Amino acid sequence: MDPNQTHFEEDINDQMQSRLAKLGRLREMGLDPFENERYDRTHSLLHVHDKHEELADKTVRVAGRVISMRAMGKATFFHLTDQTGRLQVYAKKDDLGEEGYELVKLLDVGDFAGVQGFVFKTRTGEVSVHAQELTLLSKALRPLPLGKEKDGQVWYGLSDVEARYRQRYADLVVHPEVRHVFERRSLIISTLRDEMRRLGYIEVETPILQPLYGGAAARPFVTHHNALDIELYMRIAPELYLKRLVVGGFEAVFEIGKQFRNEGIDTRHNPEFTMMEAYEAYCDYPRHMEVFETVVGACAMVVHGSHSFESLGHTIDVTPPWPRLKLYDAIKEYSGIDFSQVQDEDEARRLAMARGVDVEEVVGYGKIVDEVLKSTVIPRLIQPTFLYEYPYELSPLSKRNPQRPEMVQRFQPFIAGLEMGNSFSELNDPLDQRERFQMQLSARMAGDEEAHQMDEDFLRALEYGMPPTVGLGLGVDRLCMLLLDQRSIRDVILFPQMRPEE
């Protein structure tokens, strides 16, 4: 182990022993900081700061975490922070008395304190509260990783990215800008919900534990239900249940929720992620291009106040309408391969390999097309772009194009090199759907672990009749990455999946 890191950990242990000793002293004084149940505040810290002129010399009650301390004989300055901001407190022995000021001396950075006092400005012009009463609300036994000089170096306990994700609770305290990211994430999700309702969609909830998984090409997480003695799957998508609702008479529904896919972890993928899916009867997929433009534009406006913003090294403009390109045309433009003239899997593989795309182990013509798309096209789609018309092998649940039956009526939106979602006109022919499920079963037998299962109950639902329907999936985490200028999906997920600590 690095000797500097060892010194740092020893210092942490020393500080914790000091804090435990202070806790013991507090209890000797008849004060237990963990017994407090509430503290009635009159103002947030930001309110006091912003309205200090009208609050000058008036008594307020504020509370927050102690984030810094500076003792000056019989007076101490310390800063509190709450969810709204930061404010200085001035504590003086003459005002608090012997026992009250003893409490100040037992404070540590990280503790939670309540302060009653009057608002004033210091000689340097800093808005502050002159404490007349101090209440210790909770004791922090572990020091915050705010930085500590040791052997000529400054150690920051959460400078390591992995540590920041693993100890998000400390990351949020030490880096307020991270908390701001997640406050805006909440705003984005509420805006999505409001826009979908405004557009006439009803919000619903569908099962997370499912007896069969479907709706996407992915491997599931498997669990066991003891009472029923059956295997269940964490859903990889809500699609098949949402379409059952359309069969039942819901003409426009949406759901925002967690999906679970047993896949790798990288800057764009987390096994647990958030998606919005929506389905609408009596319309086709160009309608959902407009819906996608509308909701993304609304989210950009609430975050940036504009359809144009800086993100991921680019100036992005999401002003509708966005360009629409056929998938094969885009692949031909960026790779030189004209898949409209190639339907043979071996020939498609040869052409892809010649362009440097590794598809030697890829099974199926459609999967080869998809790998070429990912390698040669998507990274170049910086401004919002819809790609449409996909080979039917990639879309076992979508309608064929009547003019080109080898293609389906599907589109995907891309921004800043990110795949943002998926949409297609839903297959509502139960006979065609059964054939495609059979094809998926054959693909599973050939080694494709992500192929769909046969879902007899879903087929039965289609046999009752489903109106013409279009579906839309939007990756909420990726939308947050885009709008909040974050390069990793872990930076927009509060608690991303991590390896267990050793």
Disulfide bonds with the S-S distance in Angstrom:
none
